[in-house]
Amino acid sequence: MRMVKKIVLIVLLCVLSSSLYAQYKLGSSNTWEKYSINNYGVEDGIFSQQVYKIHKDESGFYWIVSNKELLRYDGLSLKKI
């Protein structure tokens, strides 16, 4: 019984240490440097703040469906369709 407790303790410590290491690697600054975040709103041409679907087609355009309009985003600007 004592041996089983030791094995369970070792496995538990291994699992906890691996999850902590994974969180450390995700939080490192060089991981996120290759990504950029752009927020678009009413001043950029989106009429509604409720977006129901975003779809990327085979040409690379993003199609945005809101409750009032359909928008096409080409990577630079939004165009109302």
GUKE-624583 format. One record per atom (N, C-alpha, C): atom name; x, y, z; chain; residue number from 1. Coordinates in Angstrom, 3 decimals. Each point is the difference from the previous one (the first is absolute). Layout:
REM residues N
SITE | a | xx | yy | zz | c | k
SITE | CA | X | Y | Z | A | NUM
...
END
This chain:
REM residues 81
SITE | a | xx | yy | zz | c | k
SITE | N | 0.828 | -1.202 | 0.000 | A | 1
SITE | CA | -0.828 | 1.202 | 0.000 | A | 1
SITE | C | 0.864 | 1.255 | 0.000 | A | 1
SITE | N | 1.082 | -0.059 | 0.732 | A | 2
SITE | CA | 0.883 | 1.152 | 0.079 | A | 2
SITE | C | 0.661 | 0.280 | -1.351 | A | 2
SITE | N | 0.324 | -1.064 | -0.724 | A | 3
SITE | CA | 0.621 | 0.135 | -1.316 | A | 3
SITE | C | -0.980 | 0.650 | -0.994 | A | 3
SITE | N | -1.268 | -0.341 | 0.092 | A | 4
SITE | CA | -1.027 | 0.571 | -0.878 | A | 4
SITE | C | -0.118 | 1.498 | 0.246 | A | 4
SITE | N | 0.056 | 0.422 | 1.242 | A | 5
SITE | CA | -0.074 | 1.427 | 0.322 | A | 5
SITE | C | 1.185 | 0.761 | -0.580 | A | 5
SITE | N | 1.177 | -0.606 | 0.047 | A | 6
SITE | CA | 1.184 | 0.646 | -0.570 | A | 6
SITE | C | -0.127 | 0.142 | -1.512 | A | 6
SITE | N | -0.496 | -1.032 | -0.647 | A | 7
SITE | CA | -0.163 | 0.042 | -1.460 | A | 7
SITE | C | -1.019 | 1.060 | -0.387 | A | 7
SITE | N | -1.119 | 0.052 | 0.708 | A | 8
SITE | CA | -1.034 | 1.006 | -0.279 | A | 8
SITE | C | 0.561 | 1.401 | 0.211 | A | 8
SITE | N | 0.781 | 0.186 | 1.045 | A | 9
SITE | CA | 0.602 | 1.303 | 0.264 | A | 9
SITE | C | 0.977 | 0.396 | -1.104 | A | 9
SITE | N | 0.807 | -0.909 | -0.464 | A | 10
SITE | CA | 0.956 | 0.281 | -1.079 | A | 10
SITE | C | -0.729 | 0.354 | -1.290 | A | 10
SITE | N | -1.029 | -0.755 | -0.344 | A | 11
SITE | CA | -0.777 | 0.287 | -1.216 | A | 11
SITE | C | -0.666 | 1.366 | 0.110 | A | 11
SITE | N | -0.554 | 0.298 | 1.140 | A | 12
SITE | CA | -0.655 | 1.296 | 0.205 | A | 12
SITE | C | 0.992 | 1.152 | -0.149 | A | 12
SITE | N | 1.175 | -0.144 | 0.574 | A | 13
SITE | CA | 1.020 | 1.046 | -0.135 | A | 13
SITE | C | 0.455 | 0.162 | -1.448 | A | 13
SITE | N | 0.120 | -1.087 | -0.727 | A | 14
SITE | CA | 0.378 | 0.078 | -1.427 | A | 14
SITE | C | -1.055 | 0.730 | -0.812 | A | 14
SITE | N | -1.260 | -0.316 | 0.249 | A | 15
SITE | CA | -1.086 | 0.650 | -0.743 | A | 15
SITE | C | -0.048 | 1.485 | 0.317 | A | 15
SITE | N | 0.101 | 0.366 | 1.271 | A | 16
SITE | CA | -0.042 | 1.411 | 0.379 | A | 16
SITE | C | 1.188 | 0.779 | -0.551 | A | 16
SITE | N | 1.176 | -0.588 | 0.055 | A | 17
SITE | CA | 1.176 | 0.714 | -0.500 | A | 17
SITE | C | -0.054 | 0.179 | -1.507 | A | 17
SITE | N | -0.524 | -0.983 | -0.734 | A | 18
SITE | CA | -0.076 | 0.147 | -1.456 | A | 18
SITE | C | -1.019 | 1.062 | -0.401 | A | 18
SITE | N | -1.114 | 0.091 | 0.735 | A | 19
SITE | CA | -0.989 | 1.030 | -0.340 | A | 19
SITE | C | 0.522 | 1.395 | 0.326 | A | 19
SITE | N | 0.751 | 0.132 | 1.078 | A | 20
SITE | CA | 0.591 | 1.298 | 0.327 | A | 20
SITE | C | 1.036 | 0.406 | -1.041 | A | 20
SITE | N | 0.779 | -0.947 | -0.490 | A | 21
SITE | CA | 0.989 | 0.290 | -1.028 | A | 21
SITE | C | -0.681 | 0.424 | -1.298 | A | 21
SITE | N | -1.108 | -0.649 | -0.347 | A | 22
SITE | CA | -0.728 | 0.352 | -1.222 | A | 22
SITE | C | -0.549 | 1.419 | 0.096 | A | 22
SITE | N | -0.519 | 0.401 | 1.158 | A | 23
SITE | CA | -0.510 | 1.352 | 0.166 | A | 23
SITE | C | 1.118 | 1.014 | -0.063 | A | 23
SITE | N | 1.158 | -0.337 | 0.493 | A | 24
SITE | CA | 1.145 | 0.896 | -0.070 | A | 24
SITE | C | 0.410 | 0.232 | -1.447 | A | 24
SITE | N | 0.018 | -1.040 | -0.814 | A | 25
SITE | CA | 0.405 | 0.133 | -1.393 | A | 25
SITE | C | -1.019 | 0.823 | -0.795 | A | 25
SITE | N | -1.286 | -0.149 | 0.297 | A | 26
SITE | CA | -1.015 | 0.772 | -0.708 | A | 26
SITE | C | 0.074 | 1.476 | 0.346 | A | 26
SITE | N | 0.398 | 0.321 | 1.195 | A | 27
SITE | CA | 0.034 | 1.384 | 0.439 | A | 27
SITE | C | 1.251 | 0.742 | -0.397 | A | 27
SITE | N | 0.961 | -0.681 | -0.598 | A | 28
SITE | CA | 1.236 | 0.693 | -0.355 | A | 28
SITE | C | -0.260 | 1.011 | -1.112 | A | 28
SITE | N | 0.720 | 1.092 | 0.031 | A | 29
SITE | CA | -0.287 | 1.118 | -0.896 | A | 29
SITE | C | 0.297 | -0.318 | -1.461 | A | 29
SITE | N | 0.992 | -0.795 | -0.302 | A | 30
SITE | CA | 0.330 | -0.257 | -1.397 | A | 30
SITE | C | -1.040 | -0.869 | -0.698 | A | 30
SITE | N | -0.855 | -0.687 | 0.747 | A | 31
SITE | CA | -1.044 | -0.822 | -0.608 | A | 31
SITE | C | -1.011 | 0.856 | -0.749 | A | 31
SITE | N | -0.355 | 1.142 | 0.548 | A | 32
SITE | CA | -1.079 | 0.813 | -0.552 | A | 32
SITE | C | 0.492 | 1.141 | -0.878 | A | 32
SITE | N | 1.289 | 0.159 | -0.194 | A | 33
SITE | CA | 0.524 | 1.121 | -0.784 | A | 33
SITE | C | -0.385 | -0.067 | -1.476 | A | 33
SITE | N | -0.240 | -1.197 | -0.525 | A | 34
SITE | CA | -0.324 | -0.116 | -1.418 | A | 34
SITE | C | -1.477 | 0.279 | -0.316 | A | 34
SITE | N | -0.814 | 0.231 | 1.018 | A | 35
SITE | CA | -1.422 | 0.276 | -0.198 | A | 35
SITE | C | -0.307 | 1.470 | 0.275 | A | 35
SITE | N | -0.988 | 0.517 | -0.699 | A | 36
SITE | CA | -0.467 | 1.350 | 0.284 | A | 36
SITE | C | -1.515 | -0.033 | 0.170 | A | 36
SITE | N | -0.505 | 0.883 | 0.815 | A | 37
SITE | CA | -1.433 | 0.074 | 0.269 | A | 37
SITE | C | -0.490 | 1.371 | -0.432 | A | 37
SITE | N | -1.016 | 0.007 | -0.846 | A | 38
SITE | CA | -0.629 | 1.243 | -0.444 | A | 38
SITE | C | -1.457 | -0.040 | 0.419 | A | 38
SITE | N | -0.459 | 1.047 | 0.622 | A | 39
SITE | CA | -1.396 | 0.122 | 0.376 | A | 39
SITE | C | -0.688 | 0.944 | -0.971 | A | 39
SITE | N | -1.128 | -0.440 | -0.539 | A | 40
SITE | CA | -0.776 | 0.820 | -0.923 | A | 40
SITE | C | -1.353 | 0.278 | 0.627 | A | 40
SITE | N | -0.493 | 1.206 | -0.228 | A | 41
SITE | CA | -1.272 | 0.396 | 0.575 | A | 41
SITE | C | -0.799 | 0.864 | -0.956 | A | 41
SITE | N | -0.900 | 0.757 | 0.559 | A | 42
SITE | CA | -0.904 | 0.847 | -0.781 | A | 42
SITE | C | 0.775 | 1.015 | -0.834 | A | 42
SITE | N | 1.062 | 0.571 | 0.551 | A | 43
SITE | CA | 0.782 | 1.002 | -0.731 | A | 43
SITE | C | 0.755 | -0.602 | -1.191 | A | 43
SITE | N | 0.147 | -1.344 | -0.018 | A | 44
SITE | CA | 0.688 | -0.663 | -1.105 | A | 44
SITE | C | -0.957 | -0.519 | -1.067 | A | 44
SITE | N | -1.285 | 0.131 | 0.224 | A | 45
SITE | CA | -0.960 | -0.417 | -1.011 | A | 45
SITE | C | -0.929 | -1.116 | 0.417 | A | 45
SITE | N | 0.153 | -0.518 | 1.200 | A | 46
SITE | CA | -0.919 | -1.027 | 0.478 | A | 46
SITE | C | -1.183 | 0.699 | 0.651 | A | 46
SITE | N | -1.195 | -0.232 | -0.547 | A | 47
SITE | CA | -1.189 | 0.691 | 0.480 | A | 47
SITE | C | -0.462 | -0.551 | 1.350 | A | 47
SITE | N | 0.097 | -1.300 | 0.168 | A | 48
SITE | CA | -0.485 | -0.636 | 1.214 | A | 48
SITE | C | 1.151 | -0.664 | 0.740 | A | 48
SITE | N | -0.089 | -0.026 | 1.318 | A | 49
SITE | CA | 1.023 | -0.676 | 0.788 | A | 49
SITE | C | -0.304 | -1.480 | 0.186 | A | 49
SITE | N | -1.154 | -0.460 | -0.476 | A | 50
SITE | CA | -0.348 | -1.412 | 0.081 | A | 50
SITE | C | 0.438 | -0.685 | -1.293 | A | 50
SITE | N | 0.975 | -0.875 | 0.109 | A | 51
SITE | CA | 0.479 | -0.762 | -1.147 | A | 51
SITE | C | -0.428 | -1.438 | 0.195 | A | 51
SITE | N | -0.687 | -0.549 | -1.013 | A | 52
SITE | CA | -0.514 | -1.356 | 0.112 | A | 52
SITE | C | 0.938 | -1.043 | -0.608 | A | 52
SITE | N | 0.712 | 0.371 | -1.041 | A | 53
SITE | CA | 0.874 | -0.973 | -0.638 | A | 53
SITE | C | 1.118 | 0.715 | -0.740 | A | 53
SITE | N | 1.180 | -0.617 | 0.016 | A | 54
SITE | CA | 1.130 | 0.456 | -0.800 | A | 54
SITE | C | 0.481 | -1.198 | -0.794 | A | 54
SITE | N | 0.128 | 0.175 | -1.304 | A | 55
SITE | CA | 0.409 | -1.093 | -0.883 | A | 55
SITE | C | 1.126 | 0.471 | -0.906 | A | 55
SITE | N | 1.016 | -0.827 | -0.168 | A | 56
SITE | CA | 1.094 | 0.304 | -0.918 | A | 56
SITE | C | -0.185 | -0.855 | -1.247 | A | 56
SITE | N | -0.096 | 0.636 | -1.169 | A | 57
SITE | CA | -0.194 | -0.756 | -1.233 | A | 57
SITE | C | 1.335 | -0.405 | -0.624 | A | 57
SITE | N | -0.065 | -0.701 | -1.121 | A | 58
SITE | CA | 1.212 | -0.510 | -0.643 | A | 58
SITE | C | 0.863 | 1.099 | -0.606 | A | 58
SITE | N | -0.545 | 1.186 | -0.198 | A | 59
SITE | CA | 0.771 | 1.135 | -0.521 | A | 59
SITE | C | 0.728 | 0.769 | 1.103 | A | 59
SITE | N | -0.292 | -0.316 | 1.257 | A | 60
SITE | CA | 0.652 | 0.672 | 1.116 | A | 60
SITE | C | -0.816 | 1.125 | 0.604 | A | 60
SITE | N | -1.193 | 0.267 | -0.536 | A | 61
SITE | CA | -0.867 | 1.023 | 0.567 | A | 61
SITE | C | -0.719 | -0.544 | 1.230 | A | 61
SITE | N | -0.189 | 0.880 | 0.973 | A | 62
SITE | CA | -0.806 | -0.338 | 1.171 | A | 62
SITE | C | -1.379 | 0.613 | -0.199 | A | 62
SITE | N | -1.023 | -0.815 | 0.166 | A | 63
SITE | CA | -1.382 | 0.452 | -0.100 | A | 63
SITE | C | -0.567 | 0.060 | 1.409 | A | 63
SITE | N | -0.552 | 1.159 | 0.359 | A | 64
SITE | CA | -0.503 | 0.242 | 1.347 | A | 64
SITE | C | -1.499 | 0.240 | -0.086 | A | 64
SITE | N | -0.768 | -0.784 | 0.747 | A | 65
SITE | CA | -1.459 | 0.116 | 0.008 | A | 65
SITE | C | -0.424 | 0.545 | 1.355 | A | 65
SITE | N | -0.696 | 1.137 | -0.023 | A | 66
SITE | CA | -0.569 | 0.555 | 1.224 | A | 66
SITE | C | -1.511 | 0.030 | -0.158 | A | 66
SITE | N | -0.681 | 0.567 | 0.976 | A | 67
SITE | CA | -1.464 | 0.034 | -0.087 | A | 67
SITE | C | -0.508 | 1.057 | -0.976 | A | 67
SITE | N | 0.860 | 0.879 | -0.496 | A | 68
SITE | CA | -0.445 | 1.074 | -0.895 | A | 68
SITE | C | 0.650 | -0.038 | -1.386 | A | 68
SITE | N | 1.134 | -0.723 | -0.165 | A | 69
SITE | CA | 0.728 | 0.121 | -1.258 | A | 69
SITE | C | 0.930 | -1.183 | -0.249 | A | 69
SITE | N | 0.530 | -0.020 | -1.217 | A | 70
SITE | CA | 1.027 | -0.948 | -0.404 | A | 70
SITE | C | 1.231 | 0.806 | -0.407 | A | 70
SITE | N | 1.145 | -0.336 | 0.586 | A | 71
SITE | CA | 1.239 | 0.722 | -0.270 | A | 71
SITE | C | 1.041 | -0.946 | -0.582 | A | 71
SITE | N | 0.874 | 0.554 | -0.838 | A | 72
SITE | CA | 1.140 | -0.754 | -0.509 | A | 72
SITE | C | 1.268 | 0.709 | 0.445 | A | 72
SITE | N | 0.907 | -0.762 | 0.606 | A | 73
SITE | CA | 1.264 | 0.546 | 0.478 | A | 73
SITE | C | 1.121 | -0.622 | -0.828 | A | 73
SITE | N | 0.825 | 0.850 | -0.615 | A | 74
SITE | CA | 1.070 | -0.476 | -0.877 | A | 74
SITE | C | 1.377 | 0.019 | 0.663 | A | 74
SITE | N | 0.053 | 0.304 | 1.277 | A | 75
SITE | CA | 1.264 | 0.086 | 0.709 | A | 75
SITE | C | 0.414 | 1.435 | 0.260 | A | 75
SITE | N | -0.624 | 0.933 | -0.730 | A | 76
SITE | CA | 0.322 | 1.425 | 0.164 | A | 76
SITE | C | -1.218 | 0.821 | 0.390 | A | 76
SITE | N | -1.129 | -0.308 | -0.609 | A | 77
SITE | CA | -1.186 | 0.811 | 0.257 | A | 77
SITE | C | -1.264 | -0.854 | -0.071 | A | 77
SITE | N | -1.062 | 0.556 | 0.567 | A | 78
SITE | CA | -1.318 | -0.637 | -0.022 | A | 78
SITE | C | -0.832 | 0.624 | -1.121 | A | 78
SITE | N | -0.729 | -0.852 | -0.709 | A | 79
SITE | CA | -0.888 | 0.487 | -1.058 | A | 79
SITE | C | -1.397 | -0.548 | 0.249 | A | 79
SITE | N | -0.977 | 0.901 | 0.046 | A | 80
SITE | CA | -1.393 | -0.416 | 0.201 | A | 80
SITE | C | -0.549 | -0.547 | -1.311 | A | 80
SITE | N | -0.615 | -1.144 | 0.067 | A | 81
SITE | CA | -0.562 | -0.665 | -1.190 | A | 81
SITE | C | -1.512 | 0.178 | -0.021 | A | 81
END
